[in-house]
Amino acid sequence: MELVREYTAHQSEPAFETLVARYVNLVYSTALRRMSDPHQAEEVTQAVFIILARKAGSLGSKTILPSWLHRAGCFVAADVVKTDSH
């Protein structure tokens, strides 16, 4: 969460880049397990980090970031699957 706070307080691109580098595999693997299409999993991963950038300031200090990212990946992937099935 220290990197999230750094990003939020100073709009620090290096802090956000570090967050992405640290957690991109977690988010991608979560998405890939949900949809089994590598291209869609990449799109979900990108969407999750866009959401993180937007919501970073509202995350509480007790937020467990890997868990938050995993859940966000599940929600975004489910939305994509739902949209594709209609």
Secondary structure by P-SEA (a helix, b strand, c coil): caaaaaaaacccaaaaaaaaaacaaaaaaaaaaacccaaaaaaaaaaaaaaaaaaccccccccaaaaaaaaaaaaaaaaaaaaaac
